[in-house]
Amino acid sequence: MSPQEPRAGGVVVAETPWLARMTDKARLDAEGTIKTFDLKFPCPMDQQCLGRIGLDAKTFQLLAVKHSSDDTLIPALREAGAKLG
């Protein structure tokens, strides 16, 4: 099964721009398939988003992989101290 392209940067989740795309990229990176889309995690935009929400890339990626849907990821991010929306 081929990997699915990350959501667009303009998709807003939990009132947080870029979070959806960064989540998809973190998962692709963990799977080892991010190069399929000529992308990098964390890129400068990801770093900026991570700074806004107050998490480091490793913690974010671990949570993104552990929680396969936005419905479970968002509460887990908040529990980890992320400042969303």
Secondary structure, DSSP 8 states (H G I E B T S, - for coil): --------TT-EETTEETHHHHHHHHHHHHHT-GGGGT--SS-HHHHHHHHHHT--HHHHHHHHHH--SHHHHHHHHHHTT----
